[in-house]
Amino acid sequence: TMAQEQRSNRKILLMGKSGSGKTSMRSIIFANYIARDTQRLGATIDVEHSHVRFLGGMVLNLWDCGGQEAFMETYLESQRGHIFSNVAVLIYVFDVVSKDVQGDLQYFRNIVEAIVGNSKGAKVFCMIHKMDLVPEEQRELLFQQKQTQLQEIGDPLELTCFRTSIWDETLYRAWSCIVYSMIPNVSILEHHLNSFADICDADEVVLFERATFLVISSATRTHHLDVHRFEKISNIIKQFKLSCTKAVAAFQSMEVLNANFTAFIDTFTQNTYVMVIMSDKSIHSAATRLNISAARKHFERFIKQSSTGMECVL
């Protein structure tokens, strides 16, 4: 259908000044780099394209736009129509310790004008990046100030800001939210996860994409104080998976028990992992594993239908 064709042609740009950290974050999320290995990455020349299969049927065609001034001028002038037309999502990365704050804001203002002129319906995600270089007690205030500035510049576009660092879970939170915004029928998927959580009598069920370990969807039945718990788990398990790979082993499943709960992390569908959190000690772990196994076929069929044929350009 026409609507499916429009979805398959969505275009997403990854932009920001040279050295802001665009390629490092892309490499950590999609190319299995660990943070310290990104230090050997060189500057991106012009636009670097890479294709990433996500959720099996969803292809991310990543456009990592080099941030040197000569390239940035070209994007805004001779390549303006090519770069900024039909954009669904712009991901813009700010180096929080940049020495040219006004120059950074002016360039972002120019990018926003180009987006508004060519792709009015685009969503904008801003990464206030390298927050690990800011003293912890100053981070929240600095982030709020930056967010206010950027939302004023971004008006009337839909703009969301994240504070990020390659050294902690904040990167996974930001990219999970971005990917979540691209998944079709995500509300239906959440309905199915909620039903599954009820059947298992689980406290929480979380669905992760298999290659990146980004959070796709979740169902929560009990209140939890740590709002960043999912992305922390993404970060931990991704690091553990990479360690397994270096040891020529494949990560399949994990069961973690303590006095308060049992966490089951297991391969689920062809393109996902599932995490099920159980606190009811009367439910045997074998029953939970059986429920996970029984749900696989249902979710395999549903997730395949959700993602097949969808192509995003990043």
N, C-alpha and C positions, 0 to 999 in steps of 0.2 A: 504494500500500500504506500501512498504518498507519505504518510506519517512515519512509516518504518524507514523509508529512504532518507527522510530528513534526520532521523535519529542516527542513521548509519554514517552521515556526513558531518557529524558534529566536530568542531575544530577547537582545540585547546592549546594555548600558547604558554610557554614557560619563559618568563622574561625577567630582567633585572640587570643592574650594572655589572661590569666585569669584576670577578672576585667576590660576588655577593654570596655564592654557595649553591647556585642552581644545579650545576652538574654533580656536585657532591651528594646533594639530597636525592637526585634522580638515581645515582649509582647505588646508594644505600637501599632505597626502596625497591628498585626494579632490577639491579644487576648484582645483588648479593655482596656488595662491598661492606666491610665493617668501617666504622668511623675513621680509625687511624690510617686505613689504606687510601682514603680519599686525598691525602696530602700529596700523593704522586700524580694526581690528575692535572693535566695542562689546561690552558684557557680554551674555551670553545671558539672555533672559527666559523663565523657566519651562522647558519642554522644547521644544527646537527639533528638528523632524523633517526629514530629507532622505533621498531615495532615490538610491542609487548602484548602477548595474549593474556587476557585477564578474565577470570571466570569461564575459561574455555572458549566461549563464542564471542567475547567482547575484545576487540583489538584496539589497543591504545597506540596510535601513531604519534610518538613524542616529538614535538618541535622544541628543542632546547636552543634558544636564540642567544648567540654570543653578545656580550654586553659592552664590548669596546666601542668608543664613541663613533668611529667610522661606520661600524655596522648599524648602530642605533640611528644615525642620521639616514642611512639607506632605508631602514625599515619605515621611517616616517615620511620619506620623500619618494624615491623612485619605486620602492616595493610596497608602498602604503596599501594599495588595493589588494595586492597578493597576500600580504601578511594579515591584514585586519578585517577582511571581509568574511562573513559567515562564521564568526567566532562564537562558540558557545561558552567557553570558559577561558579566562585569563588568570594565570598564576604568576604573581609578581613578587619577587624576592628582594627585600631590603636588608642591607648590611647595617645592623643596629649601631656599629661603631664606625661607620663611614665618616670621613673627614669633610665630605661635601654634601651635607644634609640638604641644603637648598637646591643644589644641582640635581640630587636624587629626586626630590619632590617635583621639580620642574619637568624632569623627564617623565615621571609617572603621570603628571598632568597632561603632557603631550600624548602619551599612550592612551589615556582615558578619552581624550578628544577624538583620537583616531578610532577607538572602539565605538564611541557614541555615534560617530559619523558613518560607520560601516556595519556595526553589529549591535544595535540598540538593546537587544534582549540578552546580551552576554552577562554571565555571572563573573564576579571578580573575587579572587582569593589572594590576600596579601600576607606574605610571611615576614614577620619582623624577626629576622634570622640572626644567629650567633649570639643568642641571649646569654649563653654561658660566659661570655666575656664581660657581662654587666654584673656588678655586685648584687647579690641576691635581694637585699633589702630595697634596691632601687628598681627592680625589674617590673613590678606591677605598675608603678606610677609612670615609668617610661613607656610601657606598652599602652597604657590608657591615653597618654598624650599623643603617641604616634597614631593610634587607632582613630582618635578624634580628627586629626589632621587629614588622614587618608579618606575617611568617610565624607568629609567636606569636599575634597577633590573628586571623589568617585561619584558623587551625586550627579545624575539620577540612577546610576547603575546599582545593582544588588551587590554589596561589597561585604566580605567577611574577613576579619583579621585573625591571625594566629601568631603566638610567640613561639619560636622554634629554635632548636639546637640539634646538631647531628649527634651530640653526646648523651642524649636522654630520650625519653619516650615522646616528647612533644612533637617530633617529626612524624611519628606514626599517627598521632591524634589528628594532625592537620591533613595528612594525605588520606586517612580513612574517611574524614568528613568530605573531602573533595570527591573521592571515588563513590561514596554513598550518594552524592548528589547526581551522579551519572547513571546509577543503576535503575533500569525501568522496573515498574511493579514492586518497588521495595516495600511499600505498605502491605501488599499481599504476602510477601515473604515474611514480614514481621508477624502477620496474623498466623501464619503456619508455625513459626517459631514459638509463639505464645501458646498455641495448642499443644505443641510438643512438650513445652515446659510444664503445662498442666498435667499431661499424661504421665510424665516422669515424676511429678511432684518435686520439680527442681527449684532451687532458689533463683537460678539464672542459667540461661543458655546463650552462648555467643558463637556466631558463625564467622570464621576467618577465611580469607582467600588463600589458596594453598601455596602459591609461589611467593607472594609478598608478605603474607600473614597480616595484611590490613583487615580491620574489622569491617564486615559487610553489613551485619545486622545483629540484633540482640533482643532477648526477652528477659525482663527482670520482674520477679515476683516478690522480692524482699528488698527493703531499703539498704543501701550500702553507702558508707560515708566517703569512700575514696572514689571520686568521680573520674579519676584518671587510670583506674585499674585495668581497663581493657588494653589501652595502648602500652602500659607497662608490661603486660603479659605478651603483647605482640613483640615487643623489643626483646624480652627474655627468651621467648621460644624461637624467634628468628635467629638469635645468637647461638642457641643450642643446636638448631638445625644446621647452621653453618659449621659448628664444631663436629657434628656427626658426619657431615660431608667430607671434612678434612681427614676424618678417621676411616673413610671409605665405608660408611654405614648410612642407612636411611632412617630418618626419624618417622615412626609410625604412630605411636601412642604413648601416653604417660598417665599415671594415676598418682595423685598427691593427696596424702591423708594427714590431717592433724586433729586436734581435740574438737574443733568447731565444724569442720566440713571436709568433704572429699571432692577433689577436682578431677574430672575425667577430660583429657584432651586426646582426641582420636581423629584419624582420617575419616572423613564423612562421605562426601560425594567425590567425583573424579577431580574436582577443582576446589574443594573446601576442606577445612578442618572444623570440628565442633568442640566446644568446651561446655561441659555440663557441671554445674556446682550443686552439690547435694549436702544438706545439713541434717536430714532426717536419718538418724542412725538405725532406724528399724528397717530401712530399705537396703537390701543387700546389694553390693557393688555389681554382682552378676546380673541382677535385674536391670540396673541402669545400662550396662553394656549391651544387654539384649534389646532394650528400647532403642538405643543408638543404632544398632544393627538393623532393627525392623524399620526404622525411619529412613534409611539410606535410599531405597528405591524411590520413595515418594519425593524426597528432596532432589534427588538426581534428575528426575523428570522435570520438576518444576524449575530448578535453577537453569537447566539447559534451555528450556523454553524462554526464560527471562533474558538470557544473554545471547542466544544464537542470532547471528546476523547483525549485531550491533557493532559499529565501528566508530571509535572516537579518535580525533586527531589532536595530539597534544604537542 
